[in-house]
Amino acid sequence: MEEVAERNATSEREHRPSPIDVHVGSRVRLRRTLLGMSQEKLGEALGLTFQQVQKYERGVNRIGASRLFDLARVLDVPVSFFFDDMPDAMGANPAVGGRRSGGYGLSEAQEGFDDDTLHRRETLELVRAYYRITDPAVRKRVFDLIKSLAPAE
């Protein structure tokens, strides 16, 4: 009886997306959305269906190294973009039960956002609208206006 329960628990863990895969997928979705690109368009650029893109974005399917490289190229970001703002807890090594020295590989720990600001639709729409302003001088004035309206830190 215990053996069956153990097998079921192992099977359940194997089908649950890894937090790292979920994070990388959310970064794919963030960048795709910032570019105003549909899942279908991204899929076409990669030779995938939109359903496959959806599974990557939810972390259901793990993204291999070559696919991550292709995503970085199509989305015009460095590969490291997909790992930016990853919570420190994800940098822990479960086999050892502790944190890897230096966080992720040999790099120094980076400051991340404590809230979900970058993932809000309002933020994404604002950034997209801002970058649609073609005149750099006007864009700078809009930027200065927004900064002036925000409370001082």
MIDOSE-1310 file (N, C-alpha, C; in nm, 2 decimals, decimal comma, always signed):
residues 153
meev	+0,08/-0,12/+0,00/+0,00/+0,00/+0,00/+0,09/+0,13/+0,00; +0,19/+0,13/+0,09/+0,28/+0,25/+0,09/+0,35/+0,26/-0,04; +0,38/+0,15/-0,11/+0,45/+0,16/-0,24/+0,37/+0,23/-0,34; +0,24/+0,20/-0,35/+0,15/+0,26/-0,44/+0,14/+0,41/-0,41
aern	+0,12/+0,45/-0,29/+0,11/+0,59/-0,25/+0,24/+0,66/-0,29; +0,36/+0,60/-0,27/+0,48/+0,66/-0,30/+0,49/+0,68/-0,45; +0,45/+0,58/-0,53/+0,46/+0,59/-0,68/+0,37/+0,70/-0,73; +0,25/+0,71/-0,66/+0,15/+0,82/-0,70/+0,21/+0,96/-0,67
atse	+0,27/+0,97/-0,56/+0,33/+1,10/-0,52/+0,45/+1,13/-0,61; +0,53/+1,04/-0,65/+0,64/+1,06/-0,75/+0,58/+1,10/-0,88; +0,48/+1,03/-0,93/+0,41/+1,06/-1,06/+0,36/+1,20/-1,06; +0,30/+1,24/-0,94/+0,24/+1,38/-0,93/+0,35/+1,48/-0,94
rehr	+0,46/+1,46/-0,88/+0,57/+1,55/-0,88/+0,63/+1,57/-1,02; +0,63/+1,46/-1,09/+0,69/+1,46/-1,23/+0,60/+1,54/-1,32; +0,47/+1,55/-1,30/+0,38/+1,62/-1,39/+0,36/+1,76/-1,35; +0,41/+1,80/-1,23/+0,39/+1,94/-1,19/+0,51/+2,02/-1,25
pspi	+0,47/+2,14/-1,31/+0,58/+2,22/-1,38/+0,68/+2,27/-1,27; +0,81/+2,27/-1,31/+0,91/+2,32/-1,23/+0,89/+2,47/-1,21; +0,92/+2,53/-1,09/+0,91/+2,67/-1,08/+1,00/+2,75/-1,17; +1,11/+2,69/-1,21/+1,20/+2,76/-1,30/+1,14/+2,76/-1,44
dvhv	+1,08/+2,65/-1,48/+1,02/+2,64/-1,61/+0,90/+2,74/-1,62; +0,83/+2,76/-1,51/+0,72/+2,85/-1,50/+0,77/+2,99/-1,51; +0,88/+3,02/-1,44/+0,94/+3,16/-1,44/+0,99/+3,19/-1,59; +1,06/+3,10/-1,65/+1,11/+3,12/-1,78/+1,00/+3,14/-1,88
gsrv	+0,89/+3,06/-1,87/+0,77/+3,08/-1,95/+0,71/+3,21/-1,93; +0,70/+3,26/-1,81/+0,64/+3,39/-1,78/+0,72/+3,50/-1,84; +0,85/+3,48/-1,85/+0,94/+3,58/-1,91/+0,92/+3,58/-2,06; +0,90/+3,46/-2,12/+0,87/+3,46/-2,26/+0,74/+3,53/-2,29
rlrr	+0,63/+3,51/-2,21/+0,51/+3,57/-2,23/+0,52/+3,73/-2,21; +0,60/+3,77/-2,11/+0,62/+3,91/-2,08/+0,68/+3,98/-2,21; +0,79/+3,92/-2,26/+0,85/+3,98/-2,37/+0,77/+3,98/-2,50; +0,70/+3,87/-2,52/+0,61/+3,86/-2,64/+0,50/+3,97/-2,63
tllg	+0,44/+3,98/-2,51/+0,34/+4,08/-2,49/+0,39/+4,22/-2,51; +0,51/+4,25/-2,45/+0,57/+4,38/-2,47/+0,59/+4,42/-2,62; +0,62/+4,32/-2,70/+0,64/+4,34/-2,84/+0,51/+4,34/-2,92; +0,40/+4,31/-2,85/+0,26/+4,31/-2,91/+0,25/+4,19/-3,01
msqe	+0,32/+4,09/-2,98/+0,32/+3,97/-3,07/+0,22/+3,86/-3,02; +0,15/+3,80/-3,11/+0,06/+3,70/-3,06/+0,13/+3,57/-3,05; +0,07/+3,47/-2,98/+0,13/+3,34/-2,96/+0,14/+3,27/-3,10; +0,05/+3,30/-3,18/+0,05/+3,24/-3,32/+0,17/+3,29/-3,40
klge	+0,20/+3,42/-3,39/+0,31/+3,48/-3,46/+0,44/+3,43/-3,41; +0,45/+3,42/-3,28/+0,57/+3,37/-3,22/+0,59/+3,22/-3,26; +0,49/+3,15/-3,26/+0,49/+3,01/-3,31/+0,54/+3,00/-3,45; +0,49/+3,08/-3,54/+0,53/+3,08/-3,68/+0,68/+3,11/-3,69
algl	+0,72/+3,20/-3,62/+0,87/+3,24/-3,62/+0,96/+3,13/-3,58; +0,90/+3,04/-3,49/+0,98/+2,93/-3,44/+0,95/+2,80/-3,50; +0,85/+2,79/-3,59/+0,81/+2,67/-3,65/+0,73/+2,58/-3,55; +0,65/+2,65/-3,46/+0,57/+2,58/-3,36/+0,42/+2,62/-3,38
tfqq	+0,33/+2,54/-3,31/+0,19/+2,58/-3,31/+0,18/+2,68/-3,19; +0,07/+2,76/-3,19/+0,04/+2,85/-3,08/+0,02/+2,77/-2,95; -0,03/+2,64/-2,96/-0,05/+2,56/-2,84/+0,08/+2,52/-2,78; +0,18/+2,50/-2,86/+0,32/+2,47/-2,81/+0,37/+2,59/-2,73
vqky	+0,35/+2,71/-2,79/+0,40/+2,83/-2,73/+0,33/+2,85/-2,60; +0,20/+2,82/-2,60/+0,12/+2,83/-2,47/+0,17/+2,74/-2,36; +0,21/+2,62/-2,40/+0,26/+2,53/-2,30/+0,40/+2,57/-2,25; +0,48/+2,63/-2,34/+0,61/+2,69/-2,29/+0,58/+2,80/-2,19
ergv	+0,49/+2,89/-2,23/+0,46/+3,01/-2,14/+0,40/+2,97/-2,00; +0,33/+2,86/-2,00/+0,28/+2,81/-1,87/+0,38/+2,73/-1,79; +0,49/+2,69/-1,86/+0,59/+2,61/-1,79/+0,55/+2,46/-1,79; +0,45/+2,42/-1,87/+0,41/+2,28/-1,88/+0,51/+2,21/-1,96
nrig	+0,56/+2,27/-2,07/+0,67/+2,21/-2,14/+0,80/+2,28/-2,11; +0,91/+2,20/-2,09/+1,04/+2,26/-2,06/+1,10/+2,31/-2,19; +1,17/+2,42/-2,18/+1,23/+2,48/-2,30/+1,38/+2,44/-2,30; +1,42/+2,37/-2,41/+1,55/+2,32/-2,42/+1,65/+2,44/-2,46
asrl	+1,77/+2,42/-2,46/+1,88/+2,52/-2,48/+1,86/+2,58/-2,62; +1,85/+2,50/-2,72/+1,84/+2,55/-2,86/+1,72/+2,63/-2,88; +1,61/+2,58/-2,82/+1,48/+2,65/-2,84/+1,49/+2,79/-2,76; +1,55/+2,79/-2,65/+1,57/+2,91/-2,57/+1,66/+3,01/-2,65
fdla	+1,76/+2,96/-2,72/+1,84/+3,05/-2,80/+1,75/+3,10/-2,92; +1,67/+3,02/-2,98/+1,58/+3,07/-3,09/+1,48/+3,17/-3,03; +1,43/+3,15/-2,92/+1,33/+3,25/-2,85/+1,40/+3,38/-2,83; +1,53/+3,37/-2,78/+1,60/+3,50/-2,75/+1,62/+3,58/-2,88
rvld	+1,65/+3,50/-2,99/+1,67/+3,57/-3,12/+1,55/+3,63/-3,17; +1,44/+3,56/-3,17/+1,31/+3,61/-3,22/+1,26/+3,72/-3,14; +1,27/+3,71/-3,00/+1,22/+3,81/-2,91/+1,32/+3,93/-2,89; +1,44/+3,92/-2,95/+1,54/+4,02/-2,95/+1,58/+4,05/-2,80
vpvs	+1,62/+3,95/-2,73/+1,67/+3,97/-2,59/+1,78/+3,87/-2,57; +1,87/+3,90/-2,48/+1,98/+3,80/-2,45/+1,91/+3,68/-2,37; +1,97/+3,57/-2,38/+1,92/+3,45/-2,32/+1,90/+3,47/-2,17; +1,99/+3,55/-2,11/+1,98/+3,58/-1,96/+1,85/+3,65/-1,92
fffd	+1,79/+3,71/-2,02/+1,66/+3,78/-1,99/+1,56/+3,69/-1,93; +1,56/+3,56/-1,98/+1,46/+3,46/-1,93/+1,48/+3,42/-1,79; +1,59/+3,45/-1,73/+1,62/+3,42/-1,59/+1,63/+3,54/-1,50; +1,61/+3,66/-1,56/+1,61/+3,78/-1,48/+1,50/+3,78/-1,38
dmpd	+1,52/+3,84/-1,26/+1,41/+3,86/-1,16/+1,37/+3,72/-1,10; +1,45/+3,62/-1,12/+1,41/+3,49/-1,06/+1,43/+3,49/-0,91; +1,32/+3,46/-0,83/+1,33/+3,46/-0,69/+1,45/+3,38/-0,64; +1,51/+3,42/-0,53/+1,63/+3,35/-0,47/+1,60/+3,21/-0,44
amga	+1,48/+3,18/-0,40/+1,45/+3,04/-0,36/+1,46/+2,94/-0,47; +1,45/+2,99/-0,59/+1,47/+2,90/-0,71/+1,61/+2,87/-0,73; +1,70/+2,95/-0,68/+1,85/+2,93/-0,69/+1,90/+2,83/-0,60; +1,82/+2,78/-0,51/+1,86/+2,67/-0,41/+1,88/+2,54/-0,48
npav	+1,98/+2,47/-0,44/+2,01/+2,34/-0,49/+1,93/+2,23/-0,41; +1,82/+2,17/-0,46/+1,75/+2,08/-0,38/+1,82/+1,95/-0,34; +1,92/+1,91/-0,42/+2,00/+1,79/-0,39/+2,08/+1,81/-0,27; +2,13/+1,94/-0,25/+2,22/+1,97/-0,13/+2,13/+2,02/-0,02
ggrr	+2,02/+2,08/-0,06/+1,93/+2,14/+0,04/+1,97/+2,28/+0,08; +2,06/+2,34/+0,00/+2,10/+2,47/+0,04/+2,11/+2,56/-0,09; +2,16/+2,68/-0,07/+2,17/+2,78/-0,17/+2,31/+2,76/-0,24; +2,30/+2,77/-0,38/+2,43/+2,77/-0,45/+2,51/+2,89/-0,42
sggy	+2,64/+2,88/-0,41/+2,72/+3,00/-0,38/+2,70/+3,10/-0,50; +2,68/+3,22/-0,46/+2,67/+3,33/-0,57/+2,53/+3,33/-0,63; +2,44/+3,24/-0,59/+2,31/+3,25/-0,65/+2,30/+3,16/-0,78; +2,30/+3,22/-0,89/+2,29/+3,15/-1,02/+2,42/+3,13/-1,08
glse	+2,48/+3,01/-1,08/+2,61/+2,99/-1,13/+2,71/+3,07/-1,06; +2,80/+3,14/-1,13/+2,91/+3,22/-1,06/+2,87/+3,37/-1,05; +2,76/+3,41/-1,10/+2,73/+3,55/-1,10/+2,69/+3,60/-0,96; +2,70/+3,73/-0,94/+2,65/+3,78/-0,81/+2,50/+3,79/-0,81
aqeg	+2,44/+3,79/-0,69/+2,30/+3,80/-0,68/+2,25/+3,93/-0,73; +2,13/+3,93/-0,79/+2,08/+4,05/-0,85/+1,95/+4,09/-0,78; +1,93/+4,22/-0,77/+1,81/+4,28/-0,71/+1,69/+4,25/-0,81; +1,58/+4,21/-0,75/+1,46/+4,18/-0,83/+1,35/+4,27/-0,78
fddd	+1,24/+4,27/-0,85/+1,12/+4,34/-0,81/+1,04/+4,25/-0,71; +1,00/+4,32/-0,60/+0,92/+4,24/-0,50/+0,78/+4,23/-0,53; +0,73/+4,31/-0,63/+0,59/+4,30/-0,66/+0,58/+4,25/-0,81; +0,46/+4,25/-0,86/+0,43/+4,20/-0,99/+0,41/+4,31/-1,09
tlhr	+0,47/+4,42/-1,07/+0,45/+4,54/-1,15/+0,47/+4,51/-1,30; +0,58/+4,44/-1,34/+0,60/+4,42/-1,48/+0,50/+4,33/-1,54; +0,43/+4,25/-1,47/+0,34/+4,15/-1,52/+0,19/+4,21/-1,54; +0,17/+4,33/-1,49/+0,04/+4,39/-1,50/+0,01/+4,43/-1,64
retl	-0,11/+4,41/-1,69/-0,15/+4,45/-1,82/-0,13/+4,60/-1,84; -0,17/+4,68/-1,74/-0,16/+4,82/-1,75/-0,01/+4,86/-1,78; +0,08/+4,80/-1,71/+0,22/+4,83/-1,73/+0,26/+4,79/-1,87; +0,22/+4,68/-1,92/+0,26/+4,64/-2,06/+0,20/+4,73/-2,16
elvr	+0,08/+4,77/-2,14/+0,01/+4,86/-2,24/+0,08/+5,00/-2,24; +0,12/+5,04/-2,12/+0,19/+5,17/-2,11/+0,33/+5,17/-2,18; +0,40/+5,06/-2,16/+0,53/+5,05/-2,22/+0,52/+5,04/-2,37; +0,42/+4,96/-2,42/+0,40/+4,95/-2,56/+0,36/+5,08/-2,62
ayyr	+0,27/+5,16/-2,56/+0,23/+5,29/-2,61/+0,35/+5,38/-2,61; +0,43/+5,38/-2,50/+0,55/+5,47/-2,49/+0,64/+5,44/-2,61; +0,67/+5,32/-2,64/+0,76/+5,29/-2,75/+0,70/+5,31/-2,89; +0,57/+5,33/-2,90/+0,51/+5,36/-3,03/+0,53/+5,51/-3,06
itdp	+0,57/+5,59/-2,96/+0,60/+5,73/-2,99/+0,73/+5,74/-3,07; +0,72/+5,78/-3,19/+0,84/+5,77/-3,28/+0,94/+5,89/-3,26; +0,89/+6,00/-3,22/+0,98/+6,12/-3,20/+1,05/+6,11/-3,06; +1,19/+6,09/-3,07/+1,26/+6,07/-2,94/+1,24/+6,19/-2,85
avrk	+1,23/+6,31/-2,90/+1,21/+6,43/-2,81/+1,08/+6,43/-2,74; +0,97/+6,39/-2,81/+0,84/+6,37/-2,75/+0,84/+6,26/-2,65; +0,91/+6,15/-2,68/+0,91/+6,04/-2,59/+0,99/+6,08/-2,46; +1,09/+6,16/-2,47/+1,17/+6,20/-2,36/+1,08/+6,30/-2,27
rvfd	+1,00/+6,38/-2,33/+0,91/+6,47/-2,26/+0,80/+6,39/-2,18; +0,75/+6,29/-2,25/+0,65/+6,20/-2,18/+0,71/+6,14/-2,06; +0,83/+6,09/-2,08/+0,91/+6,02/-1,97/+0,93/+6,12/-1,85; +0,97/+6,24/-1,89/+0,99/+6,34/-1,78/+0,86/+6,38/-1,71
liks	+0,75/+6,39/-1,79/+0,62/+6,42/-1,73/+0,58/+6,31/-1,63; +0,59/+6,18/-1,67/+0,55/+6,07/-1,58/+0,64/+6,07/-1,45; +0,77/+6,10/-1,47/+0,86/+6,10/-1,35/+0,82/+6,22/-1,26; +0,78/+6,33/-1,32/+0,74/+6,45/-1,24/+0,61/+6,42/-1,16
lapa	+0,52/+6,34/-1,21/+0,39/+6,32/-1,15/+0,40/+6,21/-1,03; +0,51/+6,13/-1,04/+0,52/+6,03/-0,93/+0,58/+6,09/-0,81; +0,54/+6,03/-0,69/+0,59/+6,09/-0,57/+0,74/+6,06/-0,56; +0,81/+6,14/-0,49/+0,95/+6,13/-0,47/+0,98/+6,00/-0,38
e	+1,09/+5,94/-0,42/+1,12/+5,81/-0,34/+1,20/+5,84/-0,21
